[in-house]
Amino acid sequence: MSETTSLGIEPMDEHNRALIENVHPPDWVNPESTGKYNLVVIGAGTAGLITAAGAAGLGARVALIERHLMGGDCLNVGCVPSKGLLRAARAVGAVRDAGEFGVRVPEGVSVDFPAVMERMRRIRAQISPNDSVKRFSELGIDMFMGSGEFLDSETIAVDGKKLKFAKAAITTGGRAVAPAIPGLAEAGYLTNETIFNLTQLPPRLAVIGGGPIGCEMSQSFCRFGSDVTLIGAAGHILIREDADAAAIVQKAFIRDGINLQLDSKVIRVETRGTDKVISIETPGGEQEIIVDEILVGVGRAPNVDGMGLEKAGVEFDKFGVKVGEDLVTSNPRIFAAGDVCFKFKFTHTADALARILIQNALFPGPNKKTSALTIPWCTYTDPEIAHVGMYEKDAQEQGIEVETLVQEFADVDRAILDGDDYGIAKVHLKRGTDRILGATIVTAHAGEMISELSTAIVHGIGLGKMSSVIHPYPTQADAIRRLSDAYNRTRLTPLVASIFEKIMRWGRRG
């Protein structure tokens, strides 16, 4: 088995060779370790890269260890390749709907799936220098390719070398795991770590899991031409999201032609020739689904094995490394950040945690806390769902009374002009105030819009004040100004309204 094959990146075309050369160069020689490091970081995903670069930029002596691919999931098997496919799928949707805008597309237009995947690999390779061994070495970081293992509370071994540290950071992330379904392993399946290796479109694809990964890939492959069946255990897709918002996306899935099998459980998988046969238990009884490939989009496990955490006195369990709000582990000299320890498993969250880790590990004084973070996120289906802060149920569980305002994009001019008039923007306010507790947006570019509301929450800007912010016309973000206007109208009590009416009447007399 070649080095590149063992890294799980296929096919070995010019783009993937360029990627490997950047993120795991085969000819890399680890440096010699001399003296004690201010900080040793294990894991070069987003959290590890930000931690190492930030600490080195402050003058700390830093070592960064990576056993697999620099850039972690995000660059190699997550955000970057998936959004490359999603952009292609959005283009398919635009062509499909072009007639609505008076654009006549010739019949017979089809998707060149190998070309879609080649573009994804090319762009991934193009982005990879940002996360490369070369770049981080040039930042003054000692780069070690290999598996890091704690020998004790102040020493990590890698590639036969011993690295002494004053502080250490565990940023090893997580990995995809499959549920224990009889016959699944024997039949074979894809995860987010292998689906981007495909070079031919599966004619029939089953997706197990109605969360973000399952939904994004279901819609993409359906638009590329696969016959897609999405199997979800809940009554609707994206169960974590606002139910009204998820229903809008679900309607789009039905329009795309995705076969939704909800409230369903996979019982077993078997093979019949080249077919993979999935037996599912549904509200209507047991059914069989025959496919060519299965994508498992549920289940993640933290990468905590094989690092000698016990020797370092670092506590962990099946959910990951145990940390406090200051990201300190049970060993006060060792910290953790990212998917290996935190429930919100997003690239931007890993970035934010890394900044907290740097502050707390290298500087004296009061530690920064993760509880102070306001975390937005987005699922990049078409339409997208973006959310920040509390859901209504979260506020209710905390005994907070809320007032909810909704703006439909059917009443927003730019959304109508764009043909995106099916979404909503929803804001939850603390009752009796304009304090924003949470917000959800579902529309074509919801992820680009949520930051305005995130900024308002972080800096305590009430919804009522946002009507004074001029939004360019026409934009879809005007929905946020309209929500602010709606709130201000609620302040017009009967007494105030009657006084205002009298003032206007007196004005007419003049």
C-alpha positions, -999 to +999 in steps of 0.1 A: +000+000+000+014+034-010+017+063+014-009+083-005-033+054-006-030+049+031-040+085+037-074+078+022-072+104-005-082+091-040-079+091-070-042+101-072-045+127-099-025+159-102-048+177-078-047+151-050-009+148-054-007+185-049-029+183-019-008+155-003+024+174-011+011+203+010-007+186+039+014+154+043+045+157+022+059+121+018+095+133+020+091+155+051+119+150+077+109+159+113+131+184+130+153+177+160+137+186+193+159+207+216+149+224+249+114+228+262+085+241+241+061+268+255+033+249+237+030+215+220-001+210+199-014+176+189-037+177+159-035+201+129-071+206+121-087+240+125-083+243+163-047+231+162-037+253+133-051+284+148-036+276+182-002+269+168-001+299+145-015+323+171+009+312+198+039+313+174+028+348+164+031+359+200+067+347+202+061+313+218+082+283+209+056+259+194+056+223+181+027+210+160+021+173+156-001+157+129-004+120+121-026+123+091-035+154+070-029+190+079-061+209+077-081+181+093-117+174+084-125+209+072-100+211+043-099+174+034-132+157+040-155+184+054-163+221+047-141+226+016-150+196-006-186+195+005-192+231-003-175+226-037-202+199-044-230+221-030-221+249-054-223+226-083-256+213-071-269+249-068-259+254-104-280+224-114-309+240-096-304+273-113-304+256-147-335+236-138-354+267-128-340+290-155-373+288-174-390+308-146-368+337-155-374+335-192-341+317-199-346+287-223-322+259-216-319+232-243-333+198-235-307+172-227-285+193-204-268+169-180-244+168-151-208+156-158-202+141-124-165+133-130-160+169-139-178+181-108-155+160-086-124+170-105-133+207-099-137+199-062-103+183-060-087+211-079-101+238-056-093+218-025-057+216-037-057+253-045-068+261-010-044+236+007-013+258+009-030+278+036-028+247+058+004+233+045+035+219+064+056+244+045+035+275+056+034+265+092+071+257+093+077+292+078+058+306+108+085+293+130+066+262+142+084+229+145+064+205+124+062+169+133+044+144+111+035+113+131+015+101+160+019+120+192+018+101+226+020+115+261+048+098+281+040+117+312+026+151+323+053+171+305+066+149+277+051+139+243+068+113+220+066+115+182+086+097+156+111+085+182+117+120+195+107+133+230+092+168+232+092+186+266+064+212+271+053+238+295+018+236+281+001+213+257-030+214+236-051+184+224-069+193+192-072+159+175-108+164+164-132+135+156-140+109+130-171+094+114-185+062+129-213+040+117-242+027+138-243-010+147-265-022+118-263-059+110-247-064+076-237-028+071-200-033+074-201-064+051-221-045+024-198-015+026-207+021+030-195+057+025-190+084+051-180+121+047-144+108+048-148+086+017-176+101-004-153+127-019-132+100-034-160+090-058-153+094-095-186+079-108-221+089-098-240+061-079-272+055-098-290+048-065-279+062-032-293+057+003-284+082+029-288+072+066-293+103+087-314+134+084-288+158+099-267+184+081-243+160+064-270+137+053-292+165+040-265+184+022-253+153+004-288+140-003-297+171-021-265+174-040-264+138-053-301+140-062-295+171-083-265+153-099-288+126-110-287+099-083-320+083-072-317+093-035-335+078-005-330+097+027-337+076+058-343+095+090-354+084+125-373+115+133-405+128+119-388+155+098-353+163+086-329+186+105-345+178+138-323+202+157-335+232+137-366+253+141-395+231+129-410+258+106-376+263+089-369+226+086-403+222+069-394+247+042-362+227+034-381+194+035-405+208+009-376+217-013-363+182-009-396+167-021-396+191-050-361+179-059-373+143-060-356+129-028-374+099-015-379+107+022-383+077+046-389+094+079-399+080+113-379+050+100-352+027+114-327+006+095-330-030+106-303-047+085-283-045+053-275-074+029-261-078-005-277-095-035-252-096-063-240-060-068-271-046-051-272-034-015-305-041+001-316-021+031-345-032+053-362-004+072-390-004+097-415+024+089-448+035+103-464+015+074-444-017+080-411-031+069-397-021+035-367-028+013-346-002-004-322-014-032-292+008-039-257+009-053-241+029-024-249+038+012-238+070+028-238+070+066-244+105+078-249+099+115-223+093+143-191+110+153-164+098+177-136+119+193-100+110+185-088+102+220-072+067+215-035+060+213-023+093+228-015+081+263-039+105+279-039+083+310-002+088+315-007+126+314-036+125+339-061+137+313-096+125+318-118+115+288-148+094+279-167+083+248-177+120+243-142+133+243-116+150+264-132+165+296-126+202+299-139+231+319-152+263+305-116+275+303-107+245+281-083+232+309-083+194+312-079+175+345-041+182+340-038+220+345-009+221+321-029+205+293-058+221+273-081+209+246-102+226+219-124+217+189-144+186+181-124+164+206-140+182+235-168+205+225-204+198+216-207+224+188-186+207+161-180+235+136-149+249+120-157+284+131-163+271+167-129+254+166-114+287+156-131+305+184-120+279+210-084+281+198-083+318+205-096+311+241-070+284+245-041+307+235-052+333+259-057+309+288-025+288+282+000+316+276-013+346+296-018+350+333-050+365+347-087+356+345-094+329+320-117+333+291-148+311+292-165+292+264-199+301+280-193+336+268-195+325+231-224+331+209-223+305+182-241+307+149-242+279+124-256+271+090-267+240+071-259+246+034-289+230+018-309+250-008-324+269+008-300+273+037-309+273+074-289+296+096-293+299+134-278+318+163-286+319+200-316+302+216-345+284+201-379+290+216-378+257+234-344+266+249-359+298+264-389+279+277-367+254+294-349+282+312-381+299+322-377+329+299-409+342+283-404+351+247-421+370+219-415+357+184-415+378+153-415+363+118-408+380+085-417+360+053-394+365+023-426+365+002-429+401+013-393+410+007-388+426-028-353+412-035-364+377-025-393+380-049-371+392-077-346+364-071-373+337-069-363+331-033-397+340-018-403+308+001-382+314+033-386+331+066-366+351+092-376+344+127-364+363+158-371+354+195-371+384+219-372+384+257-409+393+263-414+430+271-380+440+256-362+441+223-333+419+235-326+392+209-324+358+224-321+338+191-328+339+154-333+315+125-332+324+088-341+301+060-334+313+025-310+308-003-281+327+014-291+325+050-255+319+061-245+353+047-273+370+067-271+355+101-240+375+112-259+407+115-281+392+141-251+374+158-234+408+161-266+423+177-267+395+203-230+397+211-230+434+216-264+438+232-280+457+203-318+455+206-339+447+176-356+480+179-324+499+171-318+480+139-345+498+120-322+529+121-296+509+102-300+517+065-300+485+045-293+488+007-324+483-014-332+458-027-315+432-006-327+401+011-312+414+044-339+440+043-359+412+061-340+421+092-349+457+091-385+447+085-384+426+117-371+457+136-399+478+122-424+451+133-410+452+168-413+490+169-449+488+158-456+466+188-446+495+211-474+516+197-498+510+226-534+521+224-526+552+246-497+562+224-517+555+193-545+578+205-521+606+214-504+603+180-538+604+163-547+636+182-514+652+172-520+644+136-555+658+138-543+691+153-516+692+126-543+691+099-562+720+115-530+741+112 
